[in-house]
Amino acid sequence: MSAPAATEAPQNVTAAPPASVRPHDGRKRVALLLPLSGPSAPIGRAMLEAAQMAVFDIADENFELLPRDTGGTPGGAQRAAQSVLQEGAQLVLGPLTQGEVEAVKPLAREAGVAVIAFSTSAALADENTFLLSFLPRQQVRRVVGFAREKGIARFAALAPQTPYGQLVVDELREAARETGGSLVRVEFYDPGAGDLTGVVRRLAAFDARKAALDAQKRQLEAQGDEASRQALRRLAGRETLAEPDFDAVMIPESEPKLKQIAPLLPYYDLDPAKVKLLGTGLWDEPGLGREPSLVGGWFAAPPPEAREEFEKRFQALYKRNPPRLATLGYDAAALAAMLARSEPGDFSPATIANPSGYAGVDGIFRFLPNGLVQRGLAVLEVQRTGNVTVSPAPETFQDVAF
């Protein structure tokens, strides 16, 4: 199935036709709005290809997927939504970003059509707009809960000065507080900065800790006795005196920036053997273990075992590895095809928010009535040879924290 270009339409689009005047030929039409052009086109095309895999696997002859290009912009998303709603789409999958979803929501609501979007902005979710994305809130709470089980109580954060970075820090503060821990230190950095040595140095309180070491050495040298000389020998080779005032640091960053930051931590005397590195789903990429400083770090993500077969099939079909978000395209289309086949075969919000949930290539998930997704996440540890599961994903929603 090829992706037709977005239909051009005026900026001031009218409302979609009501359900009473849409086609009634028995076909189940589902829109898929993705950036098939523009900077995010590689992700959008991979998500479309994954969705086509799901249609082949699950859909029957009465199911029709209507892909449209948003161009990655709100205006493009608005025109794409208008096009498919006029063609009788009964469900909208996508779009990808916050601005695009904001542009589509009012059109879908007026047409009486639900939206299953891929944005991570929880503020977009409501009783008619469901988010299938990987929400930072759940990732942070899952990895913090695991860290608390392992005795870690004092947390720090090194985050980009972005809405995502601020959201992760806020969730880290709340998750630590709720589990009896605390967020003791936060440093933000400019995501466009090339040199991050200064912010890592501040996070480590390196200057103060080094000054404490220098003062201790001067005092021991002044005393001059044998015990002081032995103490000086024990301090030889140390960069600082005191340990940092936190046990773990959250770094909500992806590579290559993550691999730029990680080596700076031990350089400024934050030993990864003593200070646990924590991440979000942005760490859910192969090859992180090639950076030694990241080995042993933890992050929460969907269980990798569930998507292994999908990744193998995608690579065989399209001769390249899928980007991480491709699974969302598969699961969204698979869900739509499954709902279309079931009785009564509707895409109403009540049907979408079935409390029994679903099992996808990213593990179990379900939608809450407020539109947010609830997922069963695993905790993974970065190793040199690949990420390994150290806390399995729950198999029922009774064990899923939100």
Summary of the structure (lengths in Angstrom):
residues: 402
radius of gyration: 24.9
end to end distance: 37.3
largest distance: 96.0
contacts: 1367
relative contact order: 0.14
helix: 43%
strand: 17%
